[in-house]
Amino acid sequence: MYNFEFTKPSTIDEAVAALKGDEAQALGGGQTLIPTMKQRLASPATLVSLTGIPEMQGVCRDGGTLSIGGATPHAVVAREAAAHFPGLAALARGIGDPAVRNRGTLGGSLANNDPSACYPSAVLGTGATVKTNLRSIAADDYFQGMFSTALDEGEIIISVDFPIPEKSAYAKFLQPASRFALTGAFVAKFADGVRVAITGASEDGVFRWTEAEEALSSEFSADAVRGLSVSAHGMIGDIHGTPEYRAHLVGVMTRRAVEAAA
C-alpha cells in the first residue's frame, strides 16, 4: 500500500465537494477498491468514504417501492428487506462471506458493475431506478457493459428504488473461490409481465433475456423456458467455464429461479 488521504464526509454535499479534488475516489465498502490498491492497479490520492452519510443508509418501503440507500451494507439489505422483498433479501444474503456482507455496499457494487456481481441482476431484473446526486437513471440505461455504467465522473449513487414484484427469486451457480456468480439469473414477476436478468455469463455484463421474459409472461413456470437457449457467442470463457457452459447455465439458473419464485 502507499500513502493517501482519507476523508469521511457526513453529508452528500461534502462528499461531492471532496470528490472534485485531484485524483479523489469514492469509497463504499472497499471490497474491490482496497484489494485493487494493494496490487497497485489503482492509486487515488484521496479516498472519500460514503459510509458516514445518513441519507445514504437504510431500507425503506413506500407503497410498492423499496428504497435502499447506496451506502447500505449487504447484510442490512438481507435483514431489513426480507419482510418486503424476499427475493432481493435472499440475493443479498448469498453475497460473499460475512465479512463482505457487513462491509460491501449496494452502491459500491453497482458503481463497480463487475460482470459477475449479483446486485446488477436484481436492479435490471426489476427495472429499478438508480438515484444519484444529479439525476434518476432507469436500470435499462444504467448498465453499459463490463465495468461500465452511465455514471459521470464524481457522480454518487444515493439510493436505488426497487419496484416490489409479485414473485421473485435469484439463482446462481457459485464460483466457490470468489463466491461471485459463474452464472446467475434474477426473475421478477409483475402484474404486467416478467423480467429476467442474467449476470456472470456475458462479456458485456448483466443483460436481460427477452426470449425468456416473453415465455414467462405467458406462463410463469419452469416448463415455459425449458428448451429455450442463448447463444454462446459473447459469453465469458475462462478456467471456470467455457462460453458454451455459461450459455447452458443461463437456462438452468433461470429455471431454478422460476421454480423458487413460484
C-alpha positions as CSV (number, residue, x, y, z in Angstrom):
1,M,0.0,0.0,0.0
2,Y,1.0,3.6,-0.4
3,N,0.2,6.9,1.3
4,F,-3.1,8.6,0.5
5,E,-5.5,11.0,2.2
6,F,-8.8,9.7,3.7
7,T,-11.9,11.8,4.4
8,K,-15.3,10.7,5.7
9,P,-17.9,13.4,4.9
10,S,-21.2,13.5,6.8
11,T,-23.4,15.0,4.0
12,I,-23.8,14.4,0.3
13,D,-22.7,18.0,-0.5
14,E,-19.5,17.4,1.5
15,A,-18.9,14.2,-0.4
16,V,-19.5,15.8,-3.8
17,A,-17.1,18.7,-2.9
18,A,-14.4,16.2,-1.8
19,L,-14.7,14.2,-5.0
20,K,-13.8,17.3,-7.0
21,G,-10.3,17.2,-5.7
22,D,-7.4,15.8,-7.8
23,E,-7.4,12.0,-8.1
24,A,-10.2,11.6,-5.5
25,Q,-12.1,8.3,-5.4
26,A,-15.4,7.4,-3.8
27,L,-15.2,4.6,-1.3
28,G,-18.1,2.4,-0.3
29,G,-17.3,-0.9,1.5
30,G,-13.9,-1.1,-0.3
31,Q,-14.3,-4.8,-1.2
32,T,-13.0,-4.2,-4.7
33,L,-11.1,-0.9,-4.4
34,I,-8.9,-1.7,-1.5
35,P,-7.5,-5.0,-3.0
36,T,-7.0,-3.2,-6.3
37,M,-5.0,-0.5,-4.5
38,K,-2.9,-3.2,-2.7
39,Q,-2.0,-4.6,-6.1
40,R,-1.1,-1.1,-7.3
41,L,-3.7,-1.3,-10.0
42,A,-5.3,1.9,-8.7
43,S,-3.7,4.8,-6.9
44,P,-6.1,7.5,-5.9
45,A,-4.6,10.4,-3.9
46,T,-7.7,10.7,-1.7
47,L,-10.4,8.2,-0.6
48,V,-13.8,9.7,0.1
49,S,-15.8,7.4,2.3
50,L,-19.5,7.4,1.7
51,T,-20.4,5.3,4.7
52,G,-20.9,8.2,7.2
53,I,-23.8,9.8,5.3
54,P,-27.2,9.1,7.0
55,E,-29.1,9.9,3.8
56,M,-27.4,7.0,2.0
57,Q,-28.2,4.4,4.7
58,G,-31.1,2.1,5.3
59,V,-34.1,0.3,3.7
60,C,-37.5,2.0,3.5
61,R,-40.7,0.9,1.9
62,D,-43.1,3.4,0.3
63,G,-46.1,1.6,-1.2
64,G,-44.9,-0.7,-4.0
65,T,-41.4,0.6,-3.9
66,L,-38.4,-0.5,-1.7
67,S,-35.8,2.3,-1.5
68,I,-32.3,1.3,-0.4
69,G,-29.5,3.7,0.4
70,G,-26.4,3.4,-1.7
71,A,-24.2,3.0,1.4
72,T,-26.3,0.3,2.9
73,P,-24.3,-3.0,3.5
74,H,-25.5,-6.2,2.0
75,A,-26.1,-7.7,5.5
76,V,-28.6,-4.9,6.3
77,V,-30.4,-5.4,3.0
78,A,-30.6,-9.2,3.7
79,R,-32.1,-8.4,7.1
80,E,-34.4,-5.4,6.5
81,A,-35.7,-6.3,3.0
82,A,-36.8,-9.8,4.0
83,A,-40.3,-8.9,5.0
84,H,-40.9,-6.7,1.9
85,F,-38.9,-8.2,-0.9
86,P,-37.7,-11.7,0.0
87,G,-36.1,-12.4,-3.4
88,L,-33.8,-9.4,-3.0
89,A,-33.1,-10.3,0.6
90,A,-32.1,-13.8,-0.4
91,L,-29.7,-12.4,-3.1
92,A,-28.0,-10.1,-0.6
93,R,-27.7,-13.0,1.9
94,G,-25.8,-15.0,-0.6
95,I,-23.2,-12.4,-1.5
96,G,-19.6,-13.3,-0.5
97,D,-19.0,-14.2,3.1
98,P,-19.9,-12.5,6.4
99,A,-17.0,-10.0,6.2
100,V,-18.0,-9.0,2.7
101,R,-21.7,-8.7,3.5
102,N,-21.0,-6.5,6.5
103,R,-18.7,-4.1,4.6
104,G,-19.8,-4.2,1.0
105,T,-22.5,-1.8,-0.1
106,L,-25.2,-1.7,-2.7
107,G,-24.0,1.5,-4.3
108,G,-20.4,0.2,-4.4
109,S,-21.4,-2.9,-6.2
110,L,-23.4,-1.0,-8.8
111,A,-20.8,1.6,-9.4
112,N,-18.2,-1.1,-10.0
113,N,-20.5,-3.2,-12.1
114,D,-18.5,-6.4,-12.0
115,P,-19.8,-8.7,-14.8
116,S,-20.3,-11.4,-12.2
117,A,-21.8,-9.4,-9.4
118,C,-25.2,-10.3,-8.0
119,Y,-26.9,-6.9,-7.4
120,P,-26.9,-5.8,-11.1
121,S,-29.2,-8.7,-11.9
122,A,-31.7,-7.5,-9.3
123,V,-31.6,-3.9,-10.4
124,L,-32.0,-4.8,-14.1
125,G,-34.4,-7.7,-13.3
126,T,-36.9,-5.4,-11.5
127,G,-36.4,-2.3,-13.7
128,A,-35.2,-0.4,-10.7
129,T,-34.2,3.3,-10.7
130,V,-30.7,4.4,-9.7
131,K,-30.9,7.8,-8.0
132,T,-27.7,9.9,-7.8
133,N,-26.8,13.3,-6.5
134,L,-27.7,14.7,-10.0
135,R,-30.5,12.6,-11.6
136,S,-32.5,9.4,-11.7
137,I,-31.3,6.6,-14.1
138,A,-33.5,3.8,-15.3
139,A,-31.9,0.3,-15.0
140,D,-32.1,-0.3,-18.7
141,D,-30.0,2.8,-19.3
142,Y,-27.6,2.4,-16.3
143,F,-25.6,-0.7,-17.3
144,Q,-23.4,-0.1,-20.3
145,G,-21.0,-3.1,-20.4
146,M,-18.4,-4.8,-18.4
147,F,-17.3,-2.4,-15.5
148,S,-19.1,0.4,-17.3
149,T,-22.1,2.4,-16.2
150,A,-24.0,5.7,-17.0
151,L,-22.4,7.4,-14.0
152,D,-20.4,10.5,-14.8
153,E,-17.1,11.4,-13.0
154,G,-17.8,12.3,-9.4
155,E,-21.5,11.2,-9.6
156,I,-22.7,9.3,-6.4
157,I,-25.4,6.7,-6.1
158,I,-27.6,8.0,-3.3
159,S,-30.2,5.3,-3.4
160,V,-31.9,2.7,-5.5
161,D,-35.7,2.4,-5.9
162,F,-36.8,-1.2,-6.5
163,P,-40.4,-1.9,-7.7
164,I,-41.6,-4.8,-5.5
165,P,-42.7,-7.7,-7.7
166,E,-45.5,-10.2,-7.0
167,K,-42.9,-13.0,-7.1
168,S,-39.2,-13.1,-7.5
169,A,-36.1,-15.2,-6.9
170,Y,-32.4,-15.3,-7.7
171,A,-30.4,-18.4,-8.5
172,K,-26.7,-18.5,-9.1
173,F,-24.1,-21.1,-9.9
174,L,-21.5,-20.3,-7.3
175,Q,-17.8,-19.8,-8.2
176,P,-16.5,-21.2,-4.9
177,A,-13.3,-19.2,-4.6
178,S,-14.8,-15.7,-5.1
179,R,-18.5,-16.6,-4.4
180,F,-19.4,-14.5,-7.4
181,A,-21.9,-15.9,-9.9
182,L,-20.4,-18.1,-12.5
183,T,-23.9,-17.5,-13.9
184,G,-26.9,-16.1,-12.1
185,A,-30.5,-15.4,-13.0
186,F,-32.9,-13.0,-11.3
187,V,-36.6,-13.4,-12.2
188,A,-39.3,-10.9,-11.2
189,K,-43.0,-11.3,-12.0
190,F,-45.1,-8.2,-12.1
191,A,-48.8,-7.7,-13.0
192,D,-47.8,-6.5,-16.5
193,G,-45.1,-9.1,-17.2
194,V,-41.9,-10.8,-16.2
195,R,-38.3,-9.6,-16.3
196,V,-35.3,-11.9,-16.4
197,A,-31.7,-10.6,-15.9
198,I,-28.6,-12.7,-16.3
199,T,-25.3,-12.0,-14.6
200,G,-21.9,-13.7,-14.7
201,A,-22.3,-15.0,-18.2
202,S,-21.8,-12.3,-20.8
203,E,-18.6,-10.4,-21.7
204,D,-20.9,-7.3,-21.9
205,G,-22.0,-7.8,-18.2
206,V,-25.6,-8.1,-17.0
207,F,-28.3,-8.4,-19.6
208,R,-32.0,-9.1,-20.0
209,W,-33.1,-12.4,-21.5
210,T,-36.0,-11.2,-23.5
211,E,-37.0,-14.5,-25.0
212,A,-37.4,-16.0,-21.6
213,E,-39.4,-12.9,-20.5
214,E,-41.9,-13.4,-23.2
215,A,-42.3,-17.1,-22.5
216,L,-42.7,-16.5,-18.7
217,S,-45.1,-13.6,-19.2
218,S,-47.4,-16.1,-20.9
219,E,-46.8,-18.9,-18.5
220,F,-44.9,-18.4,-15.3
221,S,-43.4,-21.9,-14.9
222,A,-40.1,-23.6,-15.4
223,D,-41.6,-25.6,-18.3
224,A,-42.2,-22.3,-20.2
225,V,-38.4,-21.7,-20.6
226,R,-37.4,-25.4,-20.9
227,G,-36.0,-25.8,-24.4
228,L,-35.0,-22.1,-24.8
229,S,-31.4,-21.3,-25.1
230,V,-29.0,-18.4,-25.6
231,S,-26.0,-18.2,-28.0
232,A,-22.6,-18.9,-26.6
233,H,-21.3,-16.0,-28.7
234,G,-20.1,-13.3,-26.5
235,M,-20.2,-15.4,-23.4
236,I,-17.3,-15.4,-20.9
237,G,-14.8,-18.2,-21.3
238,D,-12.2,-18.8,-18.6
239,I,-10.7,-21.6,-16.4
240,H,-14.0,-21.9,-14.6
241,G,-16.2,-22.5,-17.6
242,T,-16.4,-22.2,-21.4
243,P,-18.8,-19.9,-23.2
244,E,-20.9,-22.9,-24.1
245,Y,-21.1,-24.0,-20.5
246,R,-22.2,-20.5,-19.3
247,A,-24.8,-20.3,-22.1
248,H,-26.1,-23.7,-20.8
249,L,-26.2,-22.3,-17.2
250,V,-28.3,-19.4,-18.3
251,G,-31.2,-21.7,-18.9
252,V,-30.6,-23.9,-15.9
253,M,-30.4,-20.9,-13.5
254,T,-33.4,-19.2,-15.0
255,R,-35.5,-22.4,-14.5
256,R,-34.3,-22.7,-10.9
257,A,-35.1,-19.1,-10.2
258,V,-38.6,-19.6,-11.6
259,E,-39.2,-22.7,-9.5
260,A,-38.0,-20.9,-6.4
261,A,-40.3,-17.9,-7.1
262,A,-43.3,-20.0,-8.0
